[in-house]
Amino acid sequence: MPEKEDNLLVGLLAGGLIGGIMGLMLSSSISDETRELIKSKVHNFNLGEIVDRFGEAFAAGLDEAERIEEEFEGG
């Protein structure tokens, strides 16, 4: 069970991080210099790994939902 909780936490954190970054990047009130700083920080932070882990957590969640649905329908 702890692995599922870890996957959920990773997914929530990744979603929040990605949403926050996208909000900043799309905001018209920040300067180009700030955008470049954010881009460099994201690149150094290895966002790809976070996205990969989020994808794994999402897939695990779908698998669990399907298992629960089958259990509910069968029982």
Buried (B, 14 or more C-beta within 10 A) or exposed (E): EEEEEEBBEBBEBBBEBBEEBEEEEEEEEEEEEEBEEBEEEBEEEEBEEBEEBBEEBBEBBEEEEEEEEEEEEEE
